[in-house]
C-alpha cells in the first residue's frame, strides 16, 4: 500500500515537472516586440532567479565573504531576465550567471576581451577550401529552440545527408555578452573527438546568424524516454550510464568541465548509443576540484558546492551524473521537489532516499556520486572517470567493447520519418518557411569584423558528395 502511494507521488511529481517545463519554457521567436518575444522565458527565469537569490542570501551569503559571491548587482540581474542557454532545447530550468552577469567570467576577466591565442588554431586546422553556407542545406524542420538559438533538421543538398544545425543569433549573443562562450563551445566541438560526444561537421555564418552543423541523432533526447517510460530497467540504466561516463571521460581528459549534465543534453543516436551535446556552459582548463566558480547549470542536478558559490571542478559533473543514474532507476532526481527552495535545501543539507529494492551496488555508487563533500566524491581523485568505471556496479560492463560499440544497446530508435517522432511536436509542427525568412542573405566573414572572423570550420568529408 505504501509502495503504491509512493509511486503515485512520484508520478504526480514527474507529471508536474513535465507540465511546468512544457508550459513555461515556451518562446515566441519572431515577435515584433523583443520584450514580448521572450516574456514567458523571462517571467519563469525571474521567478527562478529570485528564489535562488533569496535562498543563497538566507543560507550562504556570509559563509563565503572572502570569495566571489552573489552581490547586489548579481541579485538584480538574476531577478530581471535570466533566460535559457543557447541550446536549451526543451523542458529544462537553467540557472546561468554567465548569461546575465556576462561582464565577468570565472576569473573576473571582461567577457568582451577575446583571447586570440586561445582561438588562433581554429582556422589553421580548418579546411581552407570552399566553405559551406546555408545555401548548401535544405532546412526541413525545427526540432528545438531556446532563448536565442534554434536547432533544425537539415539535409545537405548534394548528398541528402541529414544534420542537426544549431543557429545562433549574433545580436542576442552580443546583447547577453555570450560571444566568448559561443566561441568556446565552437572550439570544444572541434577539439573533442569521441563516439560519446556529438560531432561538429562544419561551422559557418551569415550577416546575422552563426550556424553549427552537427551530427543528427535520430533518437532525440534521453529525456524523451524518461518522460514516456518513467524509469528504466537496471540493465538499460547501466548501459546508458556507462555511455555517459565515457563522454565525461573524454571531456575531463581535455580539462573540460561540462557543468550542465541532464537528460535533455544527452542524445540517443541511431545505433542506440548516447552522445553528450550542448557545450554552452562548459569551461576549459579545469583539471582540479576547484577550477571554476560560476553558478550555472540546471537546479535538479546542481552540486552543493556549486549552489553554495564555492570553487568547484570536475567533481560537480560526477554529482550531476549520480543524479541522472538515480533518475533513470527511480523516475526523478534524488533531491527533486516541486518547491524550488526546498529542493535547494535538500541538495545542500539532506540525504537522498533509496527504495528497499534498489540493487545495493547501484545504491552504493549513487551515494558515492552524490557525496556532499566534493573531495570525498567518487571521481574526484586523479583517476577521475576510471574510479567510477572501477565501481562494482559496472563490473558487467566491458569498457573496451563499449568504446568500440560492440555491445548491443537496449533499444534502437526508429529511423523512419527521419526520427522526427522523437522530437516535440510544438517545434516540428512550426512552419519552417517563417524561420527561413529570418535568415539574412549570406555575406563573407571578412566583412563582419573581428568578433566572428575565426568561426568558420569544416571537415574535409563535409564536402564529400557521396
C-alpha positions in Angstrom: 0.0 0.0 0.0 2.8 2.4 1.0 4.7 1.5 -2.2 1.6 2.3 -4.3 1.3 5.7 -2.6 5.0 6.4 -3.1 4.7 5.5 -6.8 1.6 7.8 -7.1 3.5 10.7 -5.5 6.5 10.1 -7.9 4.1 10.1 -10.9 2.5 13.3 -9.8 5.8 15.0 -9.3 7.0 13.7 -12.7 3.9 15.0 -14.5 4.2 18.3 -12.7 7.8 18.7 -13.8 6.9 17.9 -17.4 3.8 20.1 -17.3 5.8 23.0 -15.8 8.6 22.7 -18.4 6.2 22.4 -21.3 4.2 25.4 -20.3 6.8 27.8 -19.0 9.8 27.4 -21.4 7.7 28.5 -24.4 9.5 31.1 -26.5 8.0 33.2 -29.2 10.8 33.5 -31.6 9.8 36.2 -34.1 7.6 38.6 -32.3 7.7 42.2 -33.3 8.4 43.3 -29.8 11.6 41.9 -28.3 10.2 42.1 -24.8 7.1 40.2 -25.8 9.0 37.6 -27.7 10.8 36.4 -24.5 8.2 37.3 -22.0 7.4 33.7 -20.9 11.0 32.8 -20.6 11.8 36.0 -18.7 8.9 35.5 -16.3 10.0 32.0 -15.5 13.6 32.9 -15.1 12.7 36.0 -13.0 10.8 33.8 -10.5 13.6 31.2 -10.5 16.3 33.8 -10.0 14.5 35.5 -7.2 14.0 32.1 -5.5 17.7 31.1 -5.8 18.9 34.6 -4.8 16.7 34.5 -1.7 17.9 31.0 -0.8 21.6 31.8 -1.2 21.3 35.1 0.7 19.5 33.4 3.6 21.8 30.4 3.9 25.2 31.1 2.5 25.9 34.8 1.8 28.1 35.3 4.8 29.9 32.0 4.6 32.0 32.9 1.6 32.5 36.6 2.2 36.2 36.3 1.2 35.4 34.7 -2.1 33.3 35.8 -5.2 29.7 35.8 -4.0 26.2 36.7 -5.1 26.2 40.5 -4.6 23.5 43.2 -5.2 24.3 43.6 -8.9 24.1 39.8 -9.4 20.9 39.6 -7.4 19.3 42.3 -9.6 20.5 40.6 -12.7 19.0 37.3 -11.7 15.7 38.9 -10.8 15.4 40.7 -14.1 15.9 38.5 -17.1 17.5 35.1 -16.6 17.0 33.2 -19.8 17.9 29.7 -21.1 21.3 29.0 -22.6 21.7 28.6 -26.3 20.6 25.1 -26.9 18.3 24.7 -24.0 16.1 22.7 -26.4 13.0 21.8 -24.3 11.8 21.0 -20.8 14.6 22.5 -18.7 15.2 25.0 -15.9 18.6 26.6 -16.3 20.3 29.0 -13.9 23.1 30.6 -15.7 25.0 33.5 -14.2 27.2 33.6 -17.3 24.2 34.7 -19.4 23.2 37.7 -17.4 26.3 38.5 -15.4 28.3 38.4 -18.6 30.6 41.3 -17.7 32.7 38.9 -15.7 33.7 35.3 -16.2 35.0 32.8 -13.6 38.3 34.6 -13.3 36.9 38.1 -13.3 38.0 38.8 -16.9 35.9 41.0 -19.1 33.7 39.0 -21.4 34.4 41.2 -24.3 38.1 40.5 -24.2 38.8 37.8 -26.8 42.0 35.8 -26.1 43.2 35.4 -29.6 45.9 32.8 -28.7 43.1 30.6 -27.5 41.4 30.5 -30.8 44.1 31.1 -33.4 44.3 27.4 -34.2 40.7 27.2 -35.4 41.3 28.4 -38.9 44.8 26.7 -39.1 43.1 23.3 -38.5 40.2 24.0 -40.9 39.7 23.2 -44.5 40.7 26.3 -46.3 38.8 25.4 -49.5 35.3 26.5 -50.3 33.3 26.9 -47.1 29.8 25.7 -47.0 26.9 28.1 -46.4 23.2 28.0 -45.6 22.6 27.5 -49.4 24.2 24.1 -49.2 21.5 22.8 -46.9 17.7 22.4 -47.1 16.2 23.1 -43.7 13.4 20.7 -43.1 12.1 21.1 -39.5 12.6 22.9 -36.3 13.5 20.3 -33.7 14.5 22.5 -30.7 14.5 26.1 -29.5 15.9 28.2 -26.7 16.1 31.9 -25.8 18.5 32.9 -28.6 19.2 29.7 -30.6 17.2 27.2 -32.6 18.1 23.7 -33.8 16.9 22.5 -37.2 16.9 19.2 -39.0 18.6 20.0 -42.3 19.5 18.0 -45.4 22.7 18.6 -47.3 21.5 19.2 -50.9 24.3 17.4 -52.8 24.2 14.1 -50.9 20.9 14.1 -48.9 22.7 13.5 -45.6 20.9 14.7 -42.5 22.4 17.1 -39.9 21.2 19.0 -36.9 22.0 22.6 -37.5 22.2 24.9 -34.4 21.5 28.5 -35.4 22.6 31.3 -33.0 21.6 34.9 -33.3 24.6 37.3 -33.3 22.5 40.2 -31.9 21.4 38.1 -28.9 24.9 36.8 -28.3 26.2 40.3 -28.2 23.4 41.6 -26.0 24.0 38.8 -23.5 27.7 39.1 -23.8 27.9 35.4 -24.9 30.3 35.8 -27.8 33.2 34.4 -25.9 31.1 31.5 -24.5 29.9 30.6 -28.0 33.4 30.6 -29.4 34.5 28.3 -26.5 31.6 25.9 -27.4 32.7 26.0 -31.0 36.3 25.3 -30.1 35.2 22.3 -27.8 33.1 20.8 -30.6 36.2 21.0 -32.9 38.6 19.7 -30.3 36.8 16.7 -28.8 36.6 13.6 -31.0 34.8 10.9 -29.1 32.0 8.5 -30.1 30.1 9.7 -27.0 30.3 13.4 -27.8 28.2 14.9 -30.6 30.3 15.7 -33.6 30.6 19.0 -35.4 31.0 18.7 -39.2 31.3 22.4 -40.1 30.5 25.9 -38.9 29.7 29.0 -40.9 27.9 32.3 -40.7 25.9 35.0 -42.5 25.2 38.6 -41.7 23.1 37.9 -38.6 23.4 34.2 -37.7 26.0 31.6 -36.7 25.5 28.0 -37.9 26.9 24.9 -36.2 26.4 21.8 -38.3 26.3 18.8 -36.0 25.6 15.1 -36.5 22.0 14.3 -36.3 20.9 11.8 -33.6 17.7 10.2 -34.8 16.6 9.1 -31.3 16.3 12.6 -29.8 16.9 13.4 -26.1 17.3 10.8 -23.3 14.6 12.9 -21.5 12.1 11.8 -24.1 12.4 8.2 -23.0 12.3 9.1 -19.3 9.2 11.1 -19.9 7.4 8.3 -21.6 8.9 5.3 -19.8 9.1 7.0 -16.3 12.2 4.9 -15.5 14.4 2.3 -17.0 15.2 -1.3 -16.2 18.6 -1.6 -14.4 20.3 -3.1 -17.4 19.2 -0.2 -19.6 20.1 2.4 -17.0 23.6 0.8 -16.6 24.2 0.8 -20.3 23.2 4.4 -20.7 25.1 5.4 -17.6 28.3 3.8 -18.9 27.9 5.8 -22.2 27.7 9.0 -20.2 30.8 8.0 -18.2 32.8 7.7 -21.4 31.5 11.0 -22.6 32.6 12.8 -19.4 35.9 10.9 -19.5 36.6 12.4 -22.9 35.8 15.9 -21.7 37.7 15.7 -18.4 40.8 14.3 -20.2 40.8 17.5 -22.2 40.5 19.5 -18.9 36.9 20.5 -19.7 34.2 20.6 -17.0 30.8 20.2 -18.6 28.6 21.9 -16.0 25.1 21.1 -17.4 24.7 17.3 -17.4 21.0 16.4 -17.6 18.8 14.1 -19.7 17.9 16.9 -22.1 21.6 17.2 -23.0 22.1 13.6 -23.8 21.1 12.4 -27.2 20.3 8.8 -28.4 22.0 8.0 -31.7 20.5 5.7 -34.4 22.9 3.0 -33.2 21.3 3.1 -29.8 24.4 4.7 -28.1 24.4 8.1 -26.3 26.1 11.3 -27.1 26.5 14.4 -24.9 25.6 17.6 -26.6 25.3 21.4 -25.9 28.6 22.9 -24.6 27.3 26.4 -23.9 28.1 26.2 -20.2 31.3 24.1 -20.5 34.6 25.5 -19.1 38.1 24.8 -20.4 41.3 24.4 -18.4 39.8 22.8 -15.3 41.8 19.8 -14.1 41.2 20.0 -10.4 38.3 20.1 -8.0 38.5 23.9 -7.7 38.9 25.2 -11.3 35.6 27.0 -11.7 33.5 29.5 -9.7 30.4 30.5 -11.7 27.0 29.3 -10.6 25.4 27.7 -13.6 23.5 24.6 -14.5 20.1 23.1 -14.0 18.6 23.1 -10.5 17.8 19.4 -10.1 21.4 18.4 -11.0 23.4 21.2 -9.3 26.1 20.0 -6.9 26.0 21.6 -3.4 29.4 23.3 -3.9 28.0 25.0 -7.0 24.9 26.1 -5.1 26.9 27.4 -2.2 29.0 29.5 -4.6 32.2 27.6 -3.7 35.0 26.9 -6.2 34.4 23.6 -7.9 35.7 21.4 -10.7 35.0 18.1 -12.5 33.6 16.5 -9.3 30.5 18.7 -9.9 29.9 16.7 -13.2 30.0 13.4 -11.2 27.4 14.8 -8.8 25.1 15.5 -11.8 25.9 12.1 -13.2 24.8 10.5 -9.9 21.5 12.4 -10.1 20.9 11.1 -13.6 21.7 7.5 -12.6 19.2 7.8 -9.7 16.6 9.3 -12.1 17.0 6.6 -14.7 16.4 4.0 -12.0 13.7 5.8 -9.9 12.0 8.2 -12.3 13.0 11.5 -10.6 16.3 13.1 -9.5 17.2 12.3 -5.9 16.5 15.7 -4.4 13.6 16.8 -6.6 10.8 18.9 -5.0 8.1 21.0 -6.6 9.1 23.6 -4.1 12.3 25.1 -5.5 13.6 26.4 -2.2 13.1 23.0 -0.6 14.9 21.3 -3.4 17.9 23.6 -2.9 17.8 22.7 0.8 17.6 19.0 0.0 20.7 19.3 -2.2 22.7 21.1 0.4 21.5 19.5 3.7 19.5 16.3 3.2 20.4 12.8 2.3 18.7 11.0 -0.6 16.0 8.4 0.0 16.6 5.0 -1.6 13.9 2.3 -2.2 14.5 -1.0 -0.4 14.5 -3.0 -3.7 17.4 -1.0 -5.3 20.4 -3.0 -6.2 22.9 -2.4 -3.3 25.7 -1.8 -5.7 23.7 0.8 -7.6 22.8 2.5 -4.4 26.4 2.5 -3.2 27.6 4.1 -6.5 24.9 6.8 -6.3 25.6 7.5 -2.7 29.3 8.0 -3.5 28.5 10.2 -6.5 26.2 12.4 -4.5 28.6 12.7 -1.6 28.2 16.4 -0.5 31.9 16.8 0.1 33.4 17.0 -3.4 36.8 15.9 -2.2 35.3 12.6 -0.9 33.1 12.1 -4.0 33.9 9.2 -6.3 35.6 10.6 -9.5 37.2 13.5 -7.7 40.6 11.8 -7.5 43.3 11.9 -10.2 41.8 8.8 -11.6 38.6 10.7 -12.4 36.4 8.5 -14.7 38.4 5.4 -14.1 37.5 5.5 -10.5 33.8 5.5 -11.5 34.4 2.8 -14.1 36.0 0.5 -11.5 33.0 0.6 -9.2 31.4 -2.9 -8.7 28.0 -1.8 -10.3 29.9 -1.5 -13.6 31.6 -4.9 -13.3 29.4 -6.4 -16.0 30.5 -3.6 -18.5 33.3 -4.4 -20.9 34.6 -0.9 -21.3 36.8 -1.7 -24.3 33.9 -3.3 -26.2 31.6 -0.4 -25.2 34.0 2.2 -26.5 34.2 0.2 -29.8 30.4 0.0 -29.8 30.4 -3.8 -29.8 27.8 -4.2 -27.1 24.2 -4.5 -28.2 22.2 -1.5 -26.9 18.9 -2.0 -25.1 17.0 0.0 -27.8 17.4 1.1 -31.4 15.5 4.2 -32.4 13.0 4.1 -35.2 14.7 6.0 -38.1 11.7 6.1 -40.3 10.2 9.6 -40.8 13.7 10.9 -40.2 13.3 10.2 -36.5 11.0 13.2 -36.1 8.7 11.2 -33.8 11.2 11.6 -31.0 11.0 15.4 -31.1 8.4 17.7 -29.6 5.6 18.5 -32.0 5.4 22.0 -30.6 8.6 22.5 -32.6 8.2 20.2 -35.6 4.7 21.5 -36.4 6.0 25.0 -36.9 6.1 26.5 -40.4 9.7 26.2 -41.4 9.2 29.0 -44.0 8.7 31.5 -41.2 12.1 30.6 -39.8 13.9 30.7 -43.1 12.7 34.3 -43.7 14.5 35.2 -40.5 17.9 34.2 -42.1 19.5 37.2 -43.7 21.4 36.9 -47.1 24.9 35.5 -46.9 28.0 37.7 -46.7 31.7 37.0 -46.3 33.0 36.6 -42.8 35.7 39.2 -43.7 33.0 41.9 -43.6 31.9 41.1 -40.1 34.7 42.5 -38.1 36.9 40.6 -35.7 34.3 39.1 -33.4 33.4 36.1 -35.6 36.3 36.0 -38.1 37.6 32.7 -36.7 34.2 30.9 -36.5 34.1 29.1 -39.9 35.3 25.5 -39.9 34.6 22.3 -41.8 35.8 18.8 -42.0 37.1 17.6 -45.4 34.4 14.9 -45.6 31.7 17.5 -45.1 32.3 18.4 -48.8 32.0 14.8 -49.8 29.1 14.4 -52.2 29.0 10.6 -52.0 
